[in-house]
Amino acid sequence: MKRILFLGLAATIMSFASMSHADAIFYSSLANACEYISGHWAGTGKASNWVLGDCIYHGAGTVSSLDATGHFKIEVASDKDSGSILCPNHATKQLTGICLNGVVTIMTEYGNMTGSFSQNSGSAKGTLSVAPGMNADVVIQFQRVE
């Protein structure tokens, strides 16, 4: 079964969020981590809020090759498996990021997430803005798809 979309699902879960600026940051203990982030990723995630309850998503996406300065693009799509009708059923996003010294930063305006990754999998958690003054706790897991 395909699991979480490395950086993609992080971006996808953010699709139901509103305005608030921060970034999604992923750490790797491997010095050469930037060499293998490009490719296809898939996974699942959960957003929880005391008003909305839990919304469960699955998603997939593609991370482009890095340019000479470490920048990349992410194209991602997600679908809701279960949860409140207030959570979107489907979302697609195109984001940008950078990988330097094994640290991946995805530029976003939706909230703050941190996580870790290896060559084939990873996880992240954080808080995303879902409406003015309302946040959701988000947890994701992801895996490379060959």
Z-matrix of the N, CA and C atoms (Angstrom, degrees):
N
C 1 1.460
C 2 1.523 1 109.30
N 3 1.274 2 114.38 1 136.36
C 4 1.462 3 119.00 2 -179.12
C 5 1.520 4 109.66 3 -74.68
N 6 1.301 5 115.87 4 131.61
C 7 1.463 6 120.51 5 178.81
C 8 1.519 7 111.21 6 -101.80
N 9 1.282 8 116.97 7 -153.92
C 10 1.463 9 123.61 8 -166.05
C 11 1.502 10 116.70 9 -71.20
N 12 1.222 11 112.88 10 142.49
C 13 1.446 12 124.43 11 -176.72
C 14 1.515 13 109.45 12 -78.48
N 15 1.276 14 116.60 13 105.62
C 16 1.461 15 123.75 14 -173.26
C 17 1.512 16 111.72 15 -26.99
N 18 1.233 17 117.12 16 -92.73
C 19 1.449 18 119.75 17 -179.22
C 20 1.512 19 110.82 18 -87.66
N 21 1.287 20 115.14 19 -24.19
C 22 1.443 21 120.76 20 -176.77
C 23 1.491 22 114.61 21 -60.57
N 24 1.318 23 117.93 22 -48.49
C 25 1.451 24 118.46 23 -177.31
C 26 1.511 25 110.62 24 -66.51
N 27 1.309 26 117.04 25 -34.69
C 28 1.454 27 118.36 26 175.86
C 29 1.516 28 108.94 27 -55.11
N 30 1.285 29 116.01 28 -44.72
C 31 1.457 30 120.34 29 178.75
C 32 1.515 31 111.16 30 -67.67
N 33 1.300 32 117.68 31 -38.83
C 34 1.454 33 121.81 32 -177.97
C 35 1.514 34 111.68 33 -66.17
N 36 1.301 35 117.04 34 -47.27
C 37 1.461 36 119.95 35 178.80
C 38 1.525 37 109.64 36 -56.99
N 39 1.310 38 115.65 37 -33.30
C 40 1.453 39 120.19 38 179.99
C 41 1.521 40 112.18 39 -68.02
N 42 1.308 41 117.66 40 -8.01
C 43 1.456 42 120.80 41 -174.84
C 44 1.520 43 113.52 42 -64.91
N 45 1.322 44 118.29 43 -22.71
C 46 1.454 45 119.02 44 179.61
C 47 1.521 46 112.01 45 -97.53
N 48 1.292 47 115.77 46 11.54
C 49 1.457 48 120.20 47 -177.33
C 50 1.525 49 110.82 48 -93.14
N 51 1.326 50 115.98 49 157.38
C 52 1.460 51 120.28 50 176.25
C 53 1.528 52 109.61 51 -105.02
N 54 1.309 53 117.77 52 -157.78
C 55 1.452 54 121.63 53 -169.88
C 56 1.525 55 114.01 54 -80.83
N 57 1.304 56 115.45 55 131.64
C 58 1.453 57 126.32 56 176.06
C 59 1.517 58 104.09 57 177.71
N 60 1.327 59 119.78 58 128.09
C 61 1.461 60 118.61 59 -171.93
C 62 1.520 61 112.74 60 -98.06
N 63 1.315 62 114.82 61 131.16
C 64 1.463 63 124.22 62 172.49
C 65 1.515 64 106.61 63 -169.52
N 66 1.317 65 116.88 64 -173.79
C 67 1.453 66 121.10 65 -178.85
C 68 1.516 67 110.54 66 -131.49
N 69 1.318 68 115.53 67 162.00
C 70 1.463 69 121.89 68 171.85
C 71 1.523 70 106.23 69 -99.49
N 72 1.325 71 117.32 70 125.25
C 73 1.460 72 122.20 71 -175.47
C 74 1.519 73 109.28 72 -122.64
N 75 1.346 74 116.09 73 129.73
C 76 1.457 75 123.09 74 -179.86
C 77 1.520 76 108.91 75 -122.47
N 78 1.339 77 116.57 76 133.13
C 79 1.459 78 122.16 77 -178.37
C 80 1.522 79 110.54 78 -110.48
N 81 1.330 80 115.78 79 147.33
C 82 1.456 81 121.60 80 174.09
C 83 1.516 82 108.15 81 -130.22
N 84 1.317 83 116.55 82 144.62
C 85 1.462 84 120.56 83 177.92
C 86 1.525 85 111.36 84 -83.76
N 87 1.319 86 117.26 85 -5.72
C 88 1.462 87 121.56 86 -179.02
C 89 1.525 88 110.66 87 -92.01
N 90 1.310 89 116.52 88 131.86
C 91 1.461 90 121.12 89 -177.97
C 92 1.524 91 112.36 90 -64.18
N 93 1.324 92 117.70 91 -31.15
C 94 1.463 93 121.19 92 -177.16
C 95 1.527 94 113.05 93 -98.47
N 96 1.309 95 118.02 94 23.70
C 97 1.466 96 122.37 95 -174.95
C 98 1.524 97 113.15 96 -57.04
N 99 1.302 98 118.14 97 -33.25
C 100 1.465 99 120.50 98 -177.98
C 101 1.520 100 112.06 99 -66.06
N 102 1.324 101 117.70 100 -19.93
C 103 1.458 102 121.46 101 -178.48
C 104 1.526 103 112.89 102 -69.59
N 105 1.323 104 117.91 103 -21.66
C 106 1.465 105 118.88 104 -172.80
C 107 1.522 106 115.43 105 -124.75
N 108 1.313 107 119.41 106 18.77
C 109 1.470 108 118.23 107 179.25
C 110 1.521 109 112.77 108 -79.93
N 111 1.332 110 118.10 109 -24.71
C 112 1.462 111 118.50 110 -178.61
C 113 1.526 112 110.51 111 -69.86
N 114 1.331 113 115.12 112 151.19
C 115 1.454 114 120.59 113 179.42
C 116 1.513 115 111.90 114 130.67
N 117 1.330 116 114.83 115 -166.00
C 118 1.465 117 122.12 116 -177.40
C 119 1.527 118 109.50 117 -98.15
N 120 1.336 119 115.76 118 134.72
C 121 1.459 120 122.73 119 -179.72
C 122 1.526 121 108.32 120 -132.34
N 123 1.317 122 116.93 121 154.76
C 124 1.466 123 121.49 122 177.49
C 125 1.521 124 109.01 123 -149.62
N 126 1.339 125 117.20 124 161.58
C 127 1.446 126 118.75 125 178.47
C 128 1.508 127 113.83 126 174.89
N 129 1.319 128 114.20 127 -165.59
C 130 1.457 129 121.80 128 -179.28
C 131 1.521 130 109.93 129 -135.52
N 132 1.325 131 115.26 130 162.67
C 133 1.448 132 119.86 131 179.02
C 134 1.511 133 111.30 132 -158.58
N 135 1.344 134 114.90 133 163.58
C 136 1.460 135 121.02 134 179.93
C 137 1.521 136 109.00 135 -134.34
N 138 1.329 137 116.21 136 132.68
C 139 1.455 138 122.99 137 173.35
C 140 1.524 139 107.33 138 -111.95
N 141 1.333 140 116.62 139 128.99
C 142 1.472 141 121.40 140 -177.04
C 143 1.521 142 110.66 141 -124.86
N 144 1.338 143 115.03 142 137.10
C 145 1.450 144 121.92 143 178.41
C 146 1.522 145 107.91 144 -150.07
N 147 1.321 146 117.90 145 145.65
C 148 1.462 147 121.03 146 -176.12
C 149 1.529 148 112.28 147 -64.58
N 150 1.330 149 118.28 148 -24.33
C 151 1.463 150 121.14 149 177.95
C 152 1.528 151 110.95 150 -89.51
N 153 1.336 152 116.67 151 -46.27
C 154 1.464 153 121.90 152 -175.44
C 155 1.518 154 113.83 153 -82.12
N 156 1.319 155 117.20 154 -22.36
C 157 1.460 156 120.37 155 -172.80
C 158 1.519 157 109.43 156 79.92
N 159 1.334 158 117.36 157 -147.51
C 160 1.463 159 122.47 158 -179.55
C 161 1.525 160 110.33 159 -104.50
N 162 1.319 161 116.17 160 134.49
C 163 1.463 162 122.45 161 173.10
C 164 1.522 163 107.06 162 -119.74
N 165 1.332 164 116.67 163 124.43
C 166 1.460 165 122.95 164 -176.97
C 167 1.528 166 108.85 165 -105.65
N 168 1.334 167 116.33 166 134.02
C 169 1.459 168 122.55 167 -178.12
C 170 1.524 169 111.26 168 -128.75
N 171 1.333 170 115.44 169 155.49
C 172 1.466 171 121.70 170 164.94
C 173 1.525 172 106.10 171 -128.43
N 174 1.328 173 115.62 172 151.17
C 175 1.451 174 118.20 173 -176.95
C 176 1.509 175 112.13 174 -156.56
N 177 1.307 176 114.83 175 171.33
C 178 1.461 177 121.87 176 177.48
C 179 1.513 178 108.51 177 -151.18
N 180 1.314 179 115.11 178 154.68
C 181 1.448 180 118.55 179 179.89
C 182 1.505 181 112.17 180 -167.31
N 183 1.313 182 113.86 181 177.27
C 184 1.455 183 121.27 182 -177.94
C 185 1.520 184 109.67 183 -129.48
N 186 1.329 185 114.83 184 132.31
C 187 1.460 186 122.00 185 174.29
C 188 1.526 187 106.68 186 -103.08
N 189 1.327 188 117.32 187 125.57
C 190 1.466 189 121.67 188 -178.73
C 191 1.529 190 110.78 189 -70.41
N 192 1.304 191 115.66 190 171.23
C 193 1.462 192 120.74 191 171.93
C 194 1.523 193 108.63 192 -67.14
N 195 1.317 194 116.52 193 152.56
C 196 1.455 195 121.19 194 178.02
C 197 1.521 196 110.03 195 -78.46
N 198 1.331 197 115.89 196 143.88
C 199 1.457 198 118.64 197 173.50
C 200 1.530 199 108.91 198 -83.36
N 201 1.309 200 117.91 199 -174.11
C 202 1.466 201 122.25 200 -175.57
C 203 1.525 202 113.10 201 -63.46
N 204 1.330 203 117.48 202 -21.62
C 205 1.462 204 120.60 203 -179.56
C 206 1.525 205 112.83 204 -100.75
N 207 1.342 206 117.76 205 4.25
C 208 1.455 207 121.55 206 178.46
C 209 1.516 208 114.71 207 91.89
N 210 1.322 209 118.33 208 2.58
C 211 1.466 210 121.51 209 -179.81
C 212 1.527 211 111.07 210 -81.13
N 213 1.338 212 116.23 211 150.51
C 214 1.461 213 121.95 212 179.23
C 215 1.518 214 109.84 213 -148.89
N 216 1.333 215 115.67 214 169.04
C 217 1.466 216 122.60 215 176.48
C 218 1.521 217 108.67 216 -117.99
N 219 1.336 218 115.46 217 151.46
C 220 1.460 219 121.98 218 178.48
C 221 1.526 220 108.03 219 -127.58
N 222 1.319 221 116.45 220 129.35
C 223 1.466 222 122.21 221 171.23
C 224 1.517 223 106.11 222 -115.52
N 225 1.331 224 116.72 223 127.75
C 226 1.451 225 119.56 224 -172.58
C 227 1.521 226 111.59 225 -144.40
N 228 1.320 227 116.00 226 150.17
C 229 1.468 228 122.07 227 176.33
C 230 1.519 229 108.35 228 -137.85
N 231 1.332 230 116.34 229 145.15
C 232 1.465 231 120.01 230 177.75
C 233 1.523 232 109.99 231 -139.64
N 234 1.315 233 114.70 232 156.25
C 235 1.459 234 122.56 233 177.49
C 236 1.520 235 109.01 234 -133.12
N 237 1.330 236 115.30 235 141.11
C 238 1.463 237 120.49 236 178.94
C 239 1.521 238 109.16 237 -78.79
N 240 1.328 239 116.22 238 131.32
C 241 1.462 240 122.05 239 175.23
C 242 1.520 241 111.35 240 -91.08
N 243 1.333 242 116.50 241 -36.65
C 244 1.463 243 120.54 242 179.89
C 245 1.520 244 108.86 243 -163.25
N 246 1.332 245 115.41 244 162.03
C 247 1.453 246 120.01 245 176.64
C 248 1.515 247 112.71 246 129.61
N 249 1.305 248 114.51 247 -174.88
C 250 1.454 249 123.89 248 -175.67
C 251 1.528 250 112.58 249 -56.93
N 252 1.327 251 115.25 250 147.84
C 253 1.462 252 119.94 251 175.58
C 254 1.532 253 110.84 252 -67.68
N 255 1.321 254 117.40 253 -15.03
C 256 1.456 255 121.07 254 178.06
C 257 1.525 256 112.59 255 -76.70
N 258 1.322 257 117.01 256 -17.39
C 259 1.465 258 121.25 257 176.48
C 260 1.524 259 108.16 258 -84.19
N 261 1.334 260 118.44 259 136.13
C 262 1.466 261 119.89 260 -178.58
C 263 1.522 262 112.64 261 -62.30
N 264 1.327 263 116.06 262 145.26
C 265 1.466 264 121.31 263 179.19
C 266 1.519 265 112.67 264 -76.75
N 267 1.325 266 117.39 265 -31.97
C 268 1.466 267 121.37 266 -176.51
C 269 1.523 268 108.75 267 -148.95
N 270 1.313 269 116.10 268 146.04
C 271 1.462 270 120.31 269 176.48
C 272 1.519 271 109.85 270 -149.79
N 273 1.308 272 115.41 271 147.43
C 274 1.463 273 121.56 272 171.59
C 275 1.524 274 107.28 273 -130.22
N 276 1.317 275 116.34 274 144.39
C 277 1.463 276 121.27 275 -178.77
C 278 1.513 277 110.02 276 -142.42
N 279 1.309 278 115.47 277 150.97
C 280 1.454 279 123.29 278 169.49
C 281 1.515 280 106.37 279 -126.18
N 282 1.321 281 116.11 280 119.84
C 283 1.456 282 122.18 281 -177.18
C 284 1.518 283 109.74 282 -127.51
N 285 1.319 284 115.71 283 171.76
C 286 1.457 285 121.18 284 175.07
C 287 1.514 286 108.95 285 -124.20
N 288 1.315 287 115.39 286 159.81
C 289 1.451 288 120.53 287 179.29
C 290 1.509 289 111.03 288 -154.98
N 291 1.334 290 114.23 289 179.68
C 292 1.455 291 121.20 290 177.70
C 293 1.523 292 108.31 291 -144.16
N 294 1.320 293 116.06 292 144.44
C 295 1.462 294 121.19 293 175.32
C 296 1.526 295 107.98 294 -124.35
N 297 1.320 296 115.70 295 119.70
C 298 1.456 297 122.45 296 178.50
C 299 1.519 298 109.27 297 -135.87
N 300 1.324 299 116.59 298 126.61
C 301 1.467 300 122.10 299 176.45
C 302 1.525 301 112.98 300 53.01
N 303 1.319 302 117.46 301 39.66
C 304 1.454 303 121.63 302 176.91
C 305 1.514 304 115.22 303 80.04
N 306 1.326 305 118.15 304 8.21
C 307 1.464 306 121.97 305 178.08
C 308 1.530 307 108.17 306 -113.84
N 309 1.338 308 116.11 307 122.06
C 310 1.460 309 122.36 308 178.91
C 311 1.523 310 108.44 309 -101.17
N 312 1.322 311 116.44 310 127.95
C 313 1.462 312 122.06 311 175.74
C 314 1.521 313 108.08 312 -120.87
N 315 1.340 314 116.47 313 123.43
C 316 1.461 315 122.22 314 176.16
C 317 1.518 316 107.27 315 -102.15
N 318 1.310 317 116.81 316 123.12
C 319 1.448 318 121.22 317 -179.38
C 320 1.528 319 109.20 318 -75.80
N 321 1.327 320 116.26 319 124.81
C 322 1.460 321 121.41 320 -178.29
C 323 1.521 322 109.82 321 -151.05
N 324 1.304 323 116.38 322 161.51
C 325 1.459 324 121.81 323 177.22
C 326 1.522 325 110.72 324 -116.01
N 327 1.334 326 117.52 325 18.89
C 328 1.458 327 120.45 326 -170.50
C 329 1.514 328 115.65 327 -103.73
N 330 1.313 329 119.04 328 -16.45
C 331 1.445 330 119.05 329 -178.07
C 332 1.503 331 111.02 330 156.83
N 333 1.322 332 116.75 331 -157.25
C 334 1.445 333 122.05 332 -173.48
C 335 1.519 334 109.82 333 -130.86
N 336 1.328 335 116.80 334 122.12
C 337 1.463 336 121.65 335 176.62
C 338 1.520 337 108.82 336 -133.20
N 339 1.325 338 116.38 337 144.11
C 340 1.458 339 121.27 338 172.62
C 341 1.514 340 108.18 339 -132.03
N 342 1.325 341 115.81 340 151.87
C 343 1.452 342 119.86 341 -179.70
C 344 1.508 343 111.39 342 -166.87
N 345 1.317 344 114.57 343 -174.68
C 346 1.458 345 120.63 344 178.84
C 347 1.520 346 108.58 345 -133.30
N 348 1.336 347 115.73 346 159.92
C 349 1.454 348 119.79 347 179.94
C 350 1.515 349 110.33 348 -151.40
N 351 1.317 350 114.18 349 157.16
C 352 1.459 351 122.09 350 173.26
C 353 1.523 352 106.82 351 -121.29
N 354 1.300 353 117.10 352 -167.44
C 355 1.460 354 120.26 353 -178.78
C 356 1.526 355 112.19 354 -63.48
N 357 1.349 356 117.94 355 -29.22
C 358 1.461 357 120.48 356 -173.57
C 359 1.517 358 116.29 357 -124.28
N 360 1.327 359 119.92 358 -4.36
C 361 1.464 360 119.96 359 -177.99
C 362 1.523 361 110.26 360 -160.86
N 363 1.327 362 114.66 361 173.52
C 364 1.451 363 119.90 362 177.51
C 365 1.508 364 111.61 363 -179.02
N 366 1.334 365 115.14 364 -179.04
C 367 1.456 366 121.39 365 178.83
C 368 1.524 367 108.60 366 -154.77
N 369 1.323 368 115.63 367 161.71
C 370 1.459 369 120.66 368 178.50
C 371 1.516 370 109.30 369 -156.52
N 372 1.328 371 115.32 370 159.59
C 373 1.456 372 120.75 371 173.51
C 374 1.514 373 108.16 372 -149.71
N 375 1.317 374 115.41 373 160.80
C 376 1.446 375 119.65 374 179.96
C 377 1.507 376 111.61 375 173.31
N 378 1.316 377 115.29 376 -166.45
C 379 1.455 378 122.45 377 -179.35
C 380 1.520 379 108.42 378 -124.61
N 381 1.320 380 115.73 379 130.24
C 382 1.457 381 121.27 380 179.24
C 383 1.517 382 109.95 381 -120.67
N 384 1.316 383 116.24 382 148.04
C 385 1.453 384 122.14 383 177.32
C 386 1.524 385 109.12 384 -81.06
N 387 1.331 386 117.83 385 124.33
C 388 1.466 387 121.97 386 179.46
C 389 1.521 388 112.61 387 -107.88
N 390 1.323 389 116.71 388 -15.35
C 391 1.460 390 123.39 389 177.04
C 392 1.524 391 106.15 390 -168.50
N 393 1.319 392 118.37 391 160.96
C 394 1.461 393 118.98 392 177.93
C 395 1.530 394 110.85 393 -53.91
N 396 1.320 395 116.05 394 121.21
C 397 1.457 396 121.34 395 179.30
C 398 1.514 397 114.99 396 78.48
N 399 1.331 398 118.93 397 4.54
C 400 1.471 399 121.72 398 -178.77
C 401 1.529 400 110.03 399 -127.52
N 402 1.331 401 115.69 400 125.66
C 403 1.460 402 121.74 401 179.50
C 404 1.517 403 110.90 402 -115.55
N 405 1.328 404 115.47 403 160.78
C 406 1.466 405 121.95 404 174.39
C 407 1.521 406 108.04 405 -128.40
N 408 1.332 407 116.01 406 140.76
C 409 1.456 408 121.29 407 173.05
C 410 1.519 409 107.46 408 -82.74
N 411 1.332 410 116.73 409 131.69
C 412 1.459 411 121.96 410 -175.36
C 413 1.522 412 109.93 411 -123.31
N 414 1.338 413 115.72 412 136.60
C 415 1.464 414 123.14 413 175.96
C 416 1.523 415 107.26 414 -131.32
N 417 1.343 416 117.01 415 131.48
C 418 1.462 417 120.33 416 178.18
C 419 1.527 418 110.87 417 -133.66
N 420 1.322 419 115.90 418 155.27
C 421 1.457 420 124.09 419 172.14
C 422 1.524 421 105.58 420 -133.29
N 423 1.338 422 117.28 421 144.38
C 424 1.462 423 119.44 422 -177.34
C 425 1.519 424 111.49 423 -145.65
N 426 1.323 425 113.89 424 161.03
C 427 1.461 426 120.94 425 -175.47
C 428 1.527 427 109.58 426 -149.24
N 429 1.316 428 115.58 427 146.71
C 430 1.470 429 120.60 428 176.62
C 431 1.528 430 109.00 429 -69.02
N 432 1.331 431 115.67 430 141.59
C 433 1.456 432 122.52 431 176.95
C 434 1.521 433 107.05 432 -114.29
N 435 1.299 434 116.49 433 122.72
C 436 1.481 435 120.46 434 -179.53
C 437 1.496 436 111.27 435 -86.40
